[in-house]
Amino acid sequence: MKRILMSAVLCVGLVSTNAQSKIEFEEYKLKNGMKVILHEDHSTPIVAVTVLYHVGSKNEDPKRTGFAHFFEHLLFEGSENIERGEYMKIVQSNGGLLNANTSFDRTFYYEILPSNQLELGLWLESERLLHAKIDEKGVETQREVVKEEYRQRYENTPYGSFLPNIFKRAYEVHPYNWVPIGSLKHLNEAKIEEFREFYKTYYVPNNATLSIAGDFDKKQLKKWIDKYFSTIPKGTKKMNRPTIVEPIKHKEVRDVIEDNVQLPAVMMAYHTPAQGTPDAYAVDMLAQILSQGKSSRMQKSIVDEQQKAMYVGAFPFPSEDPGMALMFGLTNMGVSLEDLETAIDVEVEKIQNELISEKEFQKLKNQIENDMISQNSKIEGIAESLANYAVYYGDANLINNEIDRYMKVTREDIQRVAKEYFRKDNRVVLHYVPKSKEEKK
């Protein structure tokens, strides 16, 4: 969804002056099961109103994929009290911005508004939750929007099919097998009753976390929360919470993808632990050693010294259930995919075989600390982090002390996870190559 821009003055105000201090918050639950988290910050006259619904693509029917992402769009259509297409206009005309995103595990909505429009943000989110407009016209409109997004993101973007191709090969039984945009065929086949049923099942207060950060009077805010959310009925329909576990892999999966690309590319994905687990922190740090910054190992060795790649990268793909760590590289002119893949493998093997130096380890820890400060340098980032920690980790206060989990990781832990998870028989490897001239025709 396109982001609506605020004025330059308001955008400047997004930065919190208290980024490095302890983030104070209050957490409670309404009788209908809705979680509420409040962080008060008077440094700038703005407020972020966010709602996290604990529903993503993994909660979908395998025959009806793409529903959660579809609702990311559909719930901006309007409500019984908001005319079609007016939701964004209301926010924009009141000096705010809004957006939403969908992952394997959640759907997240937010508005950032001048603090004197806080009540408006609460009303808008309560309308989305209580009176969303789910009719044939809205569904047909958003079907076309999603089709266009699919074309732009996956069909017309070089390497855009990377994630769908990786995940459908990496997962045999777990619903991470499909990415959030899902299947256009499934969306086209779905009836209006199926969309309404999905809404009634997952977009309910007992599956939602309301997280608000910024400039507000807490006493007044609680009155408004009670006014707009406390009377919304609790959901009663059974939610799909997959418990299936993807089997441990012992065989590499390889394939060649012909795509509309100019430079061949190597794409890799290794199965890794779920976010929040001790090993997940070590995997994250390993990825940073390999590719964060100009002085990272892969950048220095493969791009600068060997000149085998235009670009290389490595990053974890955090998820509620065991997920993936991704690596990719775009070949330099005259370099084969096999040579680039070998060069990437060598950098991984170095970490498997040798402890990183104390100096490199200290630099890594400094990077982690800076990243965490940056993550919570804006009020919308604070609101989102509080919601994520509360829902996925069961502890919103990790916003203040998750850094301790990173600091507990040792050099030996990084070497161990490199050996345990970054095995060739635990990965998917894709070689992206340009389509042949005949195929292009």
N, C-alpha and C positions, 0 to 999 in steps of 0.2 A: 504494500500500500504506500502511496506517495506521501511523503512527510510534508506537513504544512508548516511553513516557516514563520517564526515569530519576528518581531522587530529586532534589530541588531542590539538594542539596549537590553532587551529581555534575555537574549541569548547570552550576552556577557554575564548576566546575573546568574546563570546556571551553576557557575563554579562556587563551591562551598568554601568558605574561609576556614572551616573547622575540619578539613580533610584528614589531618594527622592526629587529631585528638580522639578520645573515645566517643563512639557514637551511642548516645543515649536513646532509648526507645521504650515504649510501653506496648505490651502484647496482651490481648484478651480475646474472648470468643463470645459471639452473640448466641442467643438461645437456639437459633436456627442452624447453628454449626459454622457460621461464617467466621473465619479468622480475621482479626484486625491488628495491624501493627502501625504504630504512630511514632514518627521521629520529628521532633520540633527543632527548627533551625531558623532563627530570625535574621540571619546575615544578609539575605536578599528577600525582597517582597514577592516571592513566587512560591508555588506549591506544586508538587507532583502527586496526582491521584492515579493509583495503579491497581489493577485487579489481575491476579494470576489464577487461571482455571487449571486445575490438575487434570488436563486432558490434552493429549497430543496424538500423533499418528499411531502410536503403539496401542492405543485403546480402541482402534477402529475394527470393524468387521473386515476380514481379509477380502471380502467381496464388495466392500464399499469403502475403499481407501480414499483419502483426501478430504474426509469430512471435517476434521479439526481445522485444517488450513482454510477450507471453504468457509467455515464459520468465522474465521479471522476477518474475512471480507464481509460476509453476510450481516454480521452484527453492527455494521456501520450503515445499513440500509435505512434504519429509522425504527420507530416504535409506534405504539398506539397514540403517543403524545408528541412524537417528533416526525415531521413530514419526511417523506423519502428524499434522500440526498441532502438533508439539512444538518445532519449530525456534525459534519466537518465544518460547515459554514458557521454554525453556532460557536464552535471553539475558536475559529479563526477571527470572527467578528468581535470576540472578547479578548483578543490579544494572546491567544494560546497556540499550542501545537499539540499534535497527537500522533500516535502510531500504534502498531500492534505487530506481534510476530508469533510464529508457531514453530514448535520443535517436535521431536519424537515424543516428548514427555509433558508439554504444557502449551497453553495459549496465554499470551500476556498482552494486556491493553494498558495504555496510559495516556493521560492528558497532563500537560504542564501549563499552568495558568497563573496569571497575576493572583496574589493571595486574596484579593477582594472578590475573586470569582470561584473560591473554593466550593461554595455550596452548589454552584452550577456543575462543577465536575462530579460531585457526589450524585446529583440528580441524573446526569447523563449516564453514569455507570449503573445506577439503580434501574433506569429505563432499559438498558441493555439486558439486565438480569431478569427483569420482571415482565416487560412488555415488548420484547423484540418482535419486529415485523417479519414473519416468515411466511411469505406468500409466493405464488407462482411468478409474479413479475420480478420480485427481488431475487428469487432463485435463478431465473433465466438471465437476468442482468449480470449476476455474479459468476454464472457459468462462463459467460463470454469474457469476463475480466480474468478469470483463472486460466482460461484457454490462452489468452494473449500473454499472460505471465509465463505460462509454460513454454510458449513459443520463444519468447524473448530470453528466458533464463536457461532453458535446456536445449532448444533446437537451434537457436540463432547465435548463441554465445560459444566461442571456442572453448573446448574442454567442459562445457556446461553440463554434460551428461556424466561427469566424473562421479559425483556422489551416488546417483541412482545405480550406475553400473557397479560401483564398489559394493554398496550395501546389499544388492540383490545376490551378489556372489558370496558375500561374507556370511550371511545369515540364512540358514536352511529352515529353522523352525521358529525362531523368535521374530516378532513383528517389526523389528528394525529392518527387516527384509525390504520394506518400501520406505521411501522418503516422504516427508510431510505433504508435498504437493499431490502425492498419490496418483491415481489413475483417472484420466479424463473420461474414459469409457465408463468407469464406475459412477462418476458424477452425472454423466449423461443418462445413465439407466435408472438412477435413483428417483423415487417418487417423492412428492411433497410431504407425505406422511412420514417417510423415513427421516427427512431433515427435521421435522417437528419432534420426532421421537428422540433424536440425538440431542436436540436442544433441551428437552425436558429432563433428559438423563444427566447431562454433564454441566449444564449452565445453571447451576443451583447454588444457593449460599453455602451448603455443606461441602461443596467442591471448589470453593473460592477463597482467596486470601486478598483482603483489601489492605494495601500498604500505602501509607500517605507520609510524605516527607516535605518539610518546608516551613513556611512562615504561617503559623496558625495559632489560635487560642484553643488549647486542648479541651477546656470545659465546653466551649461552644461547639467545637468539632464533634465531640462525643454526642451532643444533643442532635446534631445533624445526621450523624451515622445512625443513631437510633431511629430518627424520623424516616430516613430513606431506605434502610436495610433491615431493620429488626422485624418488620411485619411480613417480609417476603417468606413464603412457605418453604420449608425444608424439602429437598428432593427425596423421593421415595423409591425411585427406580434403581435397579441393580446396575452398577457400573462395571465395565469390563476392566479388570486389573490383571494383566497377564502375569502368570507365575512361571511360565515355561522358561527353561534355561537352555541357552545355546550350548551344544556339546563342545568340549575342548577340541581344538583343531590339531591335526597331526599330518596335514597334507597341504602343501602350497596350492593355491588356485591361480592360474594364469590365463590371460586372454589378450587378444589384440582387438582394438577398437578403431575402426576407420571413421574419421570425423572430419568436419570442415575446419581443419587446423592447418597452419603453415609449418609450424615446428613440431616434430615428434616429441612426445613427452612420456616419462615414466611415472606411473601413479601406483602407490603402495598403501596398504592399510593392514595394521596389526591388531589383533584382538587384545583388548586391555581391560582392566578392572573397572567397575562402576565408580562414578564420581564420589568423593568423600571417603573412599577406602584409603588406608595408608599407602598402598602401592600406587594408587592413582596420583598421589602427590609426587612420588618419585618419577613416575612416567612423565608428568608435566615438566618436571625439572630436567629430565633427560632431553625432551624435545627442545627446551630452551637452549641447552648446551649446543645442540646440533644446529639450530637455525635462527635464534633470536639475535638480531643485530648484525652489523657489518663485520664484527669480530668473531662471530659464531663459527664453529668448526666447518660446517658444510660450505658456508659462504667463503671463508678464507681458502679452504683447500680446493673445492670443486669449481667455484666460480672464478676466484681471483688467481690462484696459482695454476691449477690445471686447465682452466678455461674450457671445461667440458659442458658447462651449463650456462644458459642465460639467467636462470633463476632456479633456486632450490628452496624447499621449505619443509618443515616438520612441525606438526602441532597435534595435540590430543583433541578428540572430538567428545567432550564430556557428555555423559548421559546417565540417567537414573539406574539403568541396568548396565551390565558390562558392555563396553562400547569399542571404539576404534581409535588408534593413533595413526594419523595420516602423514604420508611423505610424498613429495612430488618434485619433479625436475624437468625443465624445458631444455632440450639439447641445444648446444651451440652448433654453428654451421660445421658440417663435416664430422660431427661426433655421432657414433652409433648409439642406439638405445641400450645395447648391451654394455658398452663402455660406461655410460652414465649410471646405469643400474649398479654396476660393479663398484664405481666410485662412491656411491651412496652406501652400499653395503660395507665398504671398507671403513667408513667413518663410524658406523654402528659397531663393527667388530672391534675397533679401537677401544670403545667404552666397555665392551664386553670383556676385553682382555686386560685392560689397565685401569687402575683407579685414576679418576681425574685429579689434577693437582690441587693442593690446598688453596692456591691463589685463584684458580679458575672456580673453585667451589665457593669461595668468598664473594667473588664477582657475581656468581649465580644468585646467591642469597640476597645480595644487594638489588639485583634486578627484580627478584620476586617481591621484595618489600616495596620497591617503587611502583611495580605493577598494581599491587593491592591498594596503595594510596591513590593511584590514578583511577582505579575502578570505582572508588567511592568519593571522587572529587566533585561529583554533581549530584543534585538532590534526586534526580530520577534514577541514578545509579545506586544510591543508598536505598531507595524504596524497593528497587528490583532485587538487590542483594538480600535485604531483609526477608522478602517474600521467598526467594529461592532457598535460603538457609532454613527457614521455618518449614517449608514443604518437603524438601528433599533430604535435609540433614536432621530435621527435628530439633534444631537449635538456632534460633535467629541470632544469638549472641556470637556465632561464629564470624559475624561481620567484624567483630573486635579481636577475636583470637584465632582465626583460621591460620594466620601467619605462623602460629606456634606449631601447627601440624607440618607446615613446610620446613620449619627449622629443626624438626625432629628427624628429618630425612638425612641420612648419612651418605658419604661417598660410596660406601659399601652397598647401601640400598640401591643407589643409582646403577651401579654395576650389576647387582643382582637382577633388577627388573629388566635391564637390557638383555640379560641372558634368558630370563624366564619368558618374556613376552615378545621380544623382537627376534623371534626365531623364524627362519624361512618357512618352516612347516606350519606357521601360525599366521600366515598372511595371504592377502590377495595382491597380485601384481597385474597391472594393466599397462599395455604399451599403446599409447595413442599415436596413430599415424594418419597422414593426409589421405583423403579419399582419392582413389584412382580417377583419372580423367574420364574414363568411361562411365564410372558410377556417378560422377558429378553431372554428367549429361542426363 
